[in-house]
Amino acid sequence: MNDSLPNHDIVLLGAGHTHAHIIRMWRMKPIPDTRLTCISDHMIATYSGMMAGTLAGQYVPSEMQIDLVRLCASCGVRLVHAKVIGHDVGGRRLLLEDRPAVHYDLLSVGIGSRPMLPPGGETGLSIKPMQTFLDRLSTVIDDSLARCSGKALQVAIVGGGASGVEIACCLQQHFTSSRNDASAPIITLIDAGEQLLAGMPARTQQLAAREIQRRGIQLRFNSRIERVEDERQLIFEDGQQWQPDLVIWATSAKPPTLLGQLELPLDSRGFLQTSNTLQSTGSDRVFAVGDTGAVEGERYAKAGVFAVRQGPVLWENLRRKIHGEPLLDWKPQAQFLTLLNTGDQRAILTYRGVSFHAGWCWRLKDRIDSKFMNMYQRYEPPEMMDASASSATEIDLSKQCGGCGSKASARVLQKSLPALQQAQHDHVLMGLDSPDDIALLATRPGLATAVSTDFFSAFVDDPFLLGRIAALNALSDLFAKGATPRAALSIAVLSAGSDEQQARLLSDLSAGAMREFQPVGVPIIGGHSIMGPKLTFGFTILGDADAESIMRKSSLSEGDCLVLTKPLGSGVLLAAHMQAACRAAWWTPLVETMLLSNQHAAAAAFELEVAAATDVTGFGLAGHLLEMLMPSGLTAEISLSSLPLLPGAAELLKNGFESTLAPSNRESCRGLKMSPELHEKSLTKILFDPQTSGGLLLAVSKNRLDELLSRCETQATVIGGIVAGSDSESNLSIVI
Ligand SMILES: Cc1cc2nc3c(=O)[nH]c(=O)nc-3n(C[C@H](O)[C@H](O)[C@H](O)COP(=O)(O)OP(=O)(O)OC[C@H]3O[C@@H](n4cnc5c(N)ncnc54)[C@H](O)[C@@H]3O)c2cc1C
């Protein structure tokens, strides 16, 4: 985010076995002057080799998961969470749902495969997407058990290949070890062929059949399912019918529907056809890997081993293609080790025609799988910029975490304002002499122009997302006053780069902003863009306000309840993200919260004649609340335990993370009244956490409180109240 814009863009679509390797290599040896972007439909990638073991209780879910938010942050890879809906081959752009297209110079497609389903089969449980399979399975089992009321559950697993066999054994183990015996299901493994594990050596087939029998799993061969009716009624080719309580599809691989929309040549089964260099036969700028690709003239199964072995070849070929060097060929290996987890701390090993079913095979599998995952679950912080370039007196921007959008501290503002000696102007109804979230300029009687400016340095490497948040953040000041935004002027500091790259960057930023401005009728009417070392973006918003009725910061009354409309923690989470420590499970709620407009909560507050309001941003809850309290002399009492928090915020604060602005926010709020016990609590730091696109802080009278809470479309929470002023040094008191 600090550097100049690169000249080459490599885009990975999907983050499966092959692409995970490319992302990891990027940390070790990024290709100069090139940006790597990964587009994924999930923020977690799942390792199929450990999925059945997780079902059997041998692993906890996090052991089979790669956290893409952390991995990409750690490796300096841009991660875009989006759905691809098409491909402009000539224009070298992937078309995305609900956001601008992404340009590429080289593209690699690796979105795996899906189980083949007969008509009506969509109502059953598919093992893909694997990220959600175990949760979906658990819900369906609970629902089915409730429906069956004590009767043994009939489970059909369709597909007698490697994944079907593993899932059958491990599901049975799951019931034995994780659920009580009374719920033991009757599992039936169904296959269209005559035996299990078609294509594998006879000895492996026998070992698997023996284990299946030992577990009491029923086998139903020569049973091709033609269609499914009424959700679970299986109609077989020979006319037979059967209705189990739940159906799991582990059938052979079919191409994801998206492959047909990419306008590239497909093989006879519908997978992307490539040459041995893994390049599409339709475009040498597009690669296809893993289950998604099909190398012309080669016969190999859709298996993770091939996807993994393609990793180093794809990496080398992407590098060579950028440098104009000849590409390497990939050849599927003729022999490879297969290890099938039978759920009982044993595995069936097959290698060069030899097969074993034993504990040592499981230990070997566990060692191989754990070693593999260990490579992708190391989320070291990305290297900071070379700090030696900056002298001791310079502010080292490379050390700014960005959790505060590089906002200047309150101290800096306080120090600079006295120098701003200006004459009084009658048309300035609210200016720096009564600082608030906006300024007010008189226009005609009863109406004023509301003005506010807000911009920040980039804290996410996704200009569309940044544009959306920048717009919402800037609009929030006007909403917080009950003013109506009318127009916006943009402020952009763009990284150096070619005109084309800069134009692309600015269009993505603006598209994001317009996405938020359009619904509230705000056009961007102008602005100013310059080049600088760090991408910075924001807006001046102009609007209308009624000077008499705006919700000023200072109009507090004794007895008011304090309501906060969004959870706190964006500062510490963004700071953690810079160090690759913000988990995917925390990232999604963080982004959703930043993208929540304050418009509706503000409108509800305005209509209910809430007198005092502000939005909580860079100076944190305590800083903004003190700004409200200062002119009134009243005191606020805040209950720490009632503060709404974003997932992960408390854990990160406890582990010592905080935004670079937090210490200065704390310094500006010296003398808060709180017990020594509270001083020691890490959670207290949340009071000083700078917020980006934070919520509104509203002071509402008790008789309007319930209506306000019910009308706010956010997680509005009562966090304390306003009491009479006290003689103590501080007018903010924090209790547990
Ligand atoms: C239960 C089970 C066990 C298995 N065990 C083994 C084994 O032990 N050994 C073995 O060799 N093979 C095994 N396989 C097969 C193996 O999982 C696949 O061959 C392998 O996952 C293929 O890797 P991939 O990278 O092509 O795709 P995947 O690993 O499936 O990765 C594709 C990624 O793309 C993402 N994606 C999908 N669609 C989109 C989209 N439209 N936009 C963006 N992203 C998208 C997905 O979320 C996913 O993260 C197993 C399969 C199953 C089902």
The ligand as a Tripos MOL2 file, in Angstrom:
@<TRIPOS>MOLECULE
LIG
   53    58     1     0     0
SMALL
NO_CHARGES

@<TRIPOS>ATOM
      1 C1        -13.4590  -35.7460    1.3490 C.3       1 LIG1
      2 C2        -12.3820  -35.6450    0.3260 C.ar      1 LIG1
      3 C3        -11.1390  -36.1490    0.6110 C.ar      1 LIG1
      4 C4        -10.1200  -36.0710   -0.3270 C.ar      1 LIG1
      5 N1         -8.9120  -36.5740   -0.0110 N.ar      1 LIG1
      6 C5         -7.9220  -36.5270   -0.8980 C.ar      1 LIG1
      7 C6         -6.6420  -37.0510   -0.5950 C.ar      1 LIG1
      8 O1         -6.4160  -37.5500    0.4980 O.2       1 LIG1
      9 N2         -5.6780  -36.9790   -1.5470 N.ar      1 LIG1
     10 C7         -5.9120  -36.4150   -2.7600 C.ar      1 LIG1
     11 O2         -5.0120  -36.3790   -3.5740 O.2       1 LIG1
     12 N3         -7.1060  -35.8970   -3.0830 N.ar      1 LIG1
     13 C8         -8.1120  -35.9350   -2.1990 C.ar      1 LIG1
     14 N4         -9.3360  -35.4130   -2.5380 N.ar      1 LIG1
     15 C9         -9.4950  -34.7420   -3.8260 C.3       1 LIG1
     16 C10        -9.0080  -33.3170   -3.6650 C.3       1 LIG1
     17 O3         -9.7540  -32.6730   -2.6630 O.3       1 LIG1
     18 C11        -9.1370  -32.4850   -4.9000 C.3       1 LIG1
     19 O4         -8.6070  -33.1360   -5.9940 O.3       1 LIG1
     20 C12        -8.3970  -31.1660   -4.6480 C.3       1 LIG1
     21 O5         -9.0570  -30.4610   -3.6430 O.3       1 LIG1
     22 C13        -8.3170  -30.3290   -5.8690 C.3       1 LIG1
     23 O6         -7.6210  -29.1560   -5.5430 O.3       1 LIG1
     24 P1         -7.9800  -27.7950   -6.2540 P.3       1 LIG1
     25 O7         -6.9780  -26.8210   -5.8140 O.co2     1 LIG1
     26 O8         -8.1840  -28.0210   -7.6800 O.co2     1 LIG1
     27 O9         -9.4100  -27.3960   -5.6930 O.3       1 LIG1
     28 P2         -9.9150  -27.1300   -4.2460 P.3       1 LIG1
     29 O10        -9.0020  -27.6440   -3.2220 O.co2     1 LIG1
     30 O11       -11.3370  -27.5970   -4.2370 O.co2     1 LIG1
     31 O12        -9.8720  -25.5480   -4.1570 O.3       1 LIG1
     32 C14       -10.6710  -24.7460   -4.9500 C.3       1 LIG1
     33 C15       -10.8640  -23.4520   -4.2090 C.3       1 LIG1
     34 O13       -11.5410  -22.5520   -5.0590 O.3       1 LIG1
     35 C16       -12.5720  -21.8960   -4.3620 C.3       1 LIG1
     36 N5        -13.6230  -21.5930   -5.3110 N.ar      1 LIG1
     37 C17       -14.5170  -22.4460   -5.8280 C.ar      1 LIG1
     38 N6        -15.3340  -21.7980   -6.6740 N.ar      1 LIG1
     39 C18       -14.9270  -20.5060   -6.6760 C.ar      1 LIG1
     40 C19       -15.3660  -19.3350   -7.3510 C.ar      1 LIG1
     41 N7        -16.3800  -19.3740   -8.2160 N.pl3     1 LIG1
     42 N8        -14.7350  -18.1730   -7.1260 N.ar      1 LIG1
     43 C20       -13.6890  -18.1240   -6.2650 C.ar      1 LIG1
     44 N9        -13.2250  -19.2020   -5.5970 N.ar      1 LIG1
     45 C21       -13.8370  -20.3710   -5.8180 C.ar      1 LIG1
     46 C22       -13.0130  -22.8880   -3.3140 C.3       1 LIG1
     47 O14       -13.6230  -22.1980   -2.2340 O.3       1 LIG1
     48 C23       -11.7210  -23.5980   -2.9730 C.3       1 LIG1
     49 O15       -11.0830  -22.9490   -1.8730 O.3       1 LIG1
     50 C24       -10.3710  -35.4920   -1.5960 C.ar      1 LIG1
     51 C25       -11.6150  -34.9710   -1.8840 C.ar      1 LIG1
     52 C26       -12.6200  -35.0360   -0.9350 C.ar      1 LIG1
     53 C27       -13.9500  -34.4810   -1.2790 C.3       1 LIG1
@<TRIPOS>BOND
     1     1     2 1
     2     2     3 ar
     3     2    52 ar
     4     3     4 ar
     5     4     5 ar
     6     4    50 ar
     7     5     6 ar
     8     6     7 ar
     9     6    13 1
    10     7     8 2
    11     7     9 ar
    12     9    10 ar
    13    10    11 2
    14    10    12 ar
    15    12    13 ar
    16    13    14 ar
    17    14    15 1
    18    14    50 ar
    19    15    16 1
    20    16    17 1
    21    16    18 1
    22    18    19 1
    23    18    20 1
    24    20    21 1
    25    20    22 1
    26    22    23 1
    27    23    24 1
    28    24    25 2
    29    24    26 1
    30    24    27 1
    31    27    28 1
    32    28    29 2
    33    28    30 1
    34    28    31 1
    35    31    32 1
    36    32    33 1
    37    33    34 1
    38    33    48 1
    39    34    35 1
    40    35    36 1
    41    35    46 1
    42    36    37 ar
    43    36    45 ar
    44    37    38 ar
    45    38    39 ar
    46    39    40 ar
    47    39    45 ar
    48    40    41 1
    49    40    42 ar
    50    42    43 ar
    51    43    44 ar
    52    44    45 ar
    53    46    47 1
    54    46    48 1
    55    48    49 1
    56    50    51 ar
    57    51    52 ar
    58    52    53 1
@<TRIPOS>SUBSTRUCTURE
     1 LIG1         1 GROUP 0 **** ****
